[in-house]
Amino acid sequence: QVELVESGGGLVQPGGSLRLSCAASKGFHSIATMSWYRQVPGKQREFVAMIDFHGPINYTESVKGRFTISGDNVQSTSVLQMTSLKPEDTDVYYCNVNGWITDRVPMRTYWGKGTLVAVSS
């Protein structure tokens, strides 16, 4: 079993920056994608950014130019660098990995437990 742990959330003023990190409790055999999602309680989880190790990097429109995702599929880590934060970015942010634990099992989706980002003056 692999656990994903997010860190780096907190309270920041509008216009500020935060760096979220995601680390796996043990390494993956292979990773297809690493992503970040966000969710306000009571609302649907929203896609934020994804790094596809065999394709492009994608961002939701509202964060383009402000957020940057990076990932290391050998270390099984991901970072979401967030700048020019706005109050509407306030959410719980979740790390997501689609990958293989070994070469003998199918690809699965893994989620972290989330880290809270609050943007307020």
C-alpha positions as YAML, in Angstrom:
chain: A
units: angstrom
residues:
- id: 1
  name: GLN
  ca: [0.00, 0.00, 0.00]
- id: 2
  name: VAL
  ca: [1.27, 3.45, -0.88]
- id: 3
  name: GLU
  ca: [0.28, 6.64, 0.91]
- id: 4
  name: LEU
  ca: [0.59, 10.11, -0.52]
- id: 5
  name: VAL
  ca: [1.29, 12.92, 1.90]
- id: 6
  name: GLU
  ca: [0.81, 16.57, 1.05]
- id: 7
  name: SER
  ca: [2.54, 19.41, 2.85]
- id: 8
  name: GLY
  ca: [3.05, 23.14, 2.51]
- id: 9
  name: GLY
  ca: [-0.47, 24.43, 2.97]
- id: 10
  name: GLY
  ca: [-1.30, 27.34, 5.22]
- id: 11
  name: LEU
  ca: [-2.67, 30.84, 5.48]
- id: 12
  name: VAL
  ca: [-1.38, 33.45, 3.05]
- id: 13
  name: GLN
  ca: [-2.41, 36.95, 2.06]
- id: 14
  name: PRO
  ca: [-3.77, 37.68, -1.40]
- id: 15
  name: GLY
  ca: [-0.90, 38.03, -3.84]
- id: 16
  name: GLY
  ca: [1.28, 35.71, -1.80]
- id: 17
  name: SER
  ca: [2.85, 32.39, -2.67]
- id: 18
  name: LEU
  ca: [2.85, 28.85, -1.34]
- id: 19
  name: ARG
  ca: [4.67, 25.71, -2.33]
- id: 20
  name: LEU
  ca: [2.81, 22.45, -1.95]
- id: 21
  name: SER
  ca: [4.68, 19.16, -1.93]
- id: 22
  name: CYS
  ca: [3.51, 15.59, -2.34]
- id: 23
  name: ALA
  ca: [5.57, 12.59, -1.34]
- id: 24
  name: ALA
  ca: [4.83, 8.89, -1.58]
- id: 25
  name: SER
  ca: [5.46, 6.60, 1.38]
- id: 26
  name: LYS
  ca: [7.36, 4.31, -0.98]
- id: 27
  name: GLY
  ca: [8.45, 4.51, -4.55]
- id: 28
  name: PHE
  ca: [6.31, 3.57, -7.49]
- id: 29
  name: HIS
  ca: [7.51, 1.12, -10.10]
- id: 30
  name: SER
  ca: [6.22, 3.58, -12.71]
- id: 31
  name: ILE
  ca: [4.06, 6.69, -12.78]
- id: 32
  name: ALA
  ca: [1.82, 7.82, -15.61]
- id: 33
  name: THR
  ca: [0.60, 11.12, -14.20]
- id: 34
  name: MET
  ca: [0.89, 13.25, -11.08]
- id: 35
  name: SER
  ca: [-1.81, 15.80, -10.47]
- id: 36
  name: TRP
  ca: [-3.22, 18.28, -8.01]
- id: 37
  name: TYR
  ca: [-6.89, 18.77, -7.33]
- id: 38
  name: ARG
  ca: [-8.75, 21.03, -4.92]
- id: 39
  name: GLN
  ca: [-12.07, 20.85, -3.17]
- id: 40
  name: VAL
  ca: [-14.25, 22.93, -0.95]
- id: 41
  name: PRO
  ca: [-16.41, 20.81, 1.37]
- id: 42
  name: GLY
  ca: [-19.75, 20.19, -0.28]
- id: 43
  name: LYS
  ca: [-18.46, 20.82, -3.78]
- id: 44
  name: GLN
  ca: [-17.01, 18.58, -6.45]
- id: 45
  name: ARG
  ca: [-13.28, 18.05, -6.49]
- id: 46
  name: GLU
  ca: [-11.73, 20.31, -9.14]
- id: 47
  name: PHE
  ca: [-8.74, 19.58, -11.35]
- id: 48
  name: VAL
  ca: [-5.88, 22.05, -10.92]
- id: 49
  name: ALA
  ca: [-2.79, 20.76, -12.71]
- id: 50
  name: MET
  ca: [-1.31, 17.58, -14.11]
- id: 51
  name: ILE
  ca: [2.10, 16.45, -15.25]
- id: 52
  name: ASP
  ca: [2.02, 13.58, -17.73]
- id: 53
  name: PHE
  ca: [5.45, 11.97, -17.93]
- id: 54
  name: HIS
  ca: [4.69, 10.89, -21.48]
- id: 55
  name: GLY
  ca: [2.84, 13.99, -22.59]
- id: 56
  name: PRO
  ca: [2.05, 17.62, -21.85]
- id: 57
  name: ILE
  ca: [1.52, 19.53, -18.63]
- id: 58
  name: ASN
  ca: [-2.02, 20.78, -18.17]
- id: 59
  name: TYR
  ca: [-3.55, 23.45, -15.97]
- id: 60
  name: THR
  ca: [-7.07, 24.53, -15.31]
- id: 61
  name: GLU
  ca: [-7.67, 27.92, -16.90]
- id: 62
  name: SER
  ca: [-7.99, 29.84, -13.65]
- id: 63
  name: VAL
  ca: [-4.44, 29.01, -12.50]
- id: 64
  name: LYS
  ca: [-2.53, 29.33, -15.77]
- id: 65
  name: GLY
  ca: [0.38, 31.70, -15.41]
- id: 66
  name: ARG
  ca: [0.19, 31.58, -11.61]
- id: 67
  name: PHE
  ca: [0.73, 27.92, -10.68]
- id: 68
  name: THR
  ca: [3.53, 25.62, -11.78]
- id: 69
  name: ILE
  ca: [3.52, 21.87, -11.36]
- id: 70
  name: SER
  ca: [6.64, 19.74, -11.33]
- id: 71
  name: GLY
  ca: [7.22, 16.10, -10.62]
- id: 72
  name: ASP
  ca: [9.87, 13.46, -10.24]
- id: 73
  name: ASN
  ca: [8.71, 10.01, -11.25]
- id: 74
  name: VAL
  ca: [11.85, 8.40, -9.84]
- id: 75
  name: GLN
  ca: [11.52, 10.00, -6.41]
- id: 76
  name: SER
  ca: [7.69, 9.83, -6.63]
- id: 77
  name: THR
  ca: [7.34, 13.46, -5.59]
- id: 78
  name: SER
  ca: [5.35, 16.35, -6.93]
- id: 79
  name: VAL
  ca: [5.40, 20.09, -6.26]
- id: 80
  name: LEU
  ca: [2.77, 22.71, -6.95]
- id: 81
  name: GLN
  ca: [4.26, 26.20, -6.82]
- id: 82
  name: MET
  ca: [1.47, 28.74, -6.38]
- id: 83
  name: THR
  ca: [1.97, 32.46, -6.86]
- id: 84
  name: SER
  ca: [-0.30, 35.50, -7.04]
- id: 85
  name: LEU
  ca: [-2.77, 33.67, -4.84]
- id: 86
  name: LYS
  ca: [-6.36, 34.86, -4.73]
- id: 87
  name: PRO
  ca: [-9.08, 34.33, -2.12]
- id: 88
  name: GLU
  ca: [-10.87, 32.05, -4.57]
- id: 89
  name: ASP
  ca: [-7.87, 29.72, -4.46]
- id: 90
  name: THR
  ca: [-8.86, 28.84, -0.89]
- id: 91
  name: ASP
  ca: [-9.44, 25.09, -0.84]
- id: 92
  name: VAL
  ca: [-8.15, 21.79, 0.38]
- id: 93
  name: TYR
  ca: [-5.54, 20.65, -2.15]
- id: 94
  name: TYR
  ca: [-5.10, 16.97, -2.92]
- id: 95
  name: CYS
  ca: [-2.25, 15.13, -4.56]
- id: 96
  name: ASN
  ca: [-3.11, 12.44, -7.09]
- id: 97
  name: VAL
  ca: [-0.96, 9.78, -8.70]
- id: 98
  name: ASN
  ca: [-1.85, 7.30, -11.43]
- id: 99
  name: GLY
  ca: [0.81, 4.65, -11.36]
- id: 100
  name: TRP
  ca: [2.00, 1.10, -10.87]
- id: 101
  name: ILE
  ca: [3.35, -0.16, -7.56]
- id: 102
  name: THR
  ca: [4.99, -3.12, -9.28]
- id: 103
  name: ASP
  ca: [5.09, -4.42, -12.84]
- id: 104
  name: ARG
  ca: [2.68, -7.19, -11.85]
- id: 105
  name: VAL
  ca: [-0.34, -5.12, -10.91]
- id: 106
  name: PRO
  ca: [-2.54, -2.82, -12.97]
- id: 107
  name: MET
  ca: [-2.32, 0.93, -12.77]
- id: 108
  name: ARG
  ca: [-4.21, 2.43, -9.86]
- id: 109
  name: THR
  ca: [-5.20, 5.89, -8.71]
- id: 110
  name: TYR
  ca: [-3.89, 7.15, -5.38]
- id: 111
  name: TRP
  ca: [-4.97, 10.19, -3.37]
- id: 112
  name: GLY
  ca: [-3.47, 12.07, -0.49]
- id: 113
  name: LYS
  ca: [-5.52, 13.32, 2.44]
- id: 114
  name: GLY
  ca: [-5.18, 16.95, 1.47]
- id: 115
  name: THR
  ca: [-3.61, 20.13, 2.74]
- id: 116
  name: LEU
  ca: [-5.54, 23.34, 3.41]
- id: 117
  name: VAL
  ca: [-4.68, 26.51, 1.56]
- id: 118
  name: ALA
  ca: [-6.37, 29.65, 2.87]
- id: 119
  name: VAL
  ca: [-5.94, 32.99, 1.09]
- id: 120
  name: SER
  ca: [-7.20, 35.87, 3.15]
- id: 121
  name: SER
  ca: [-6.18, 39.31, 4.35]
...
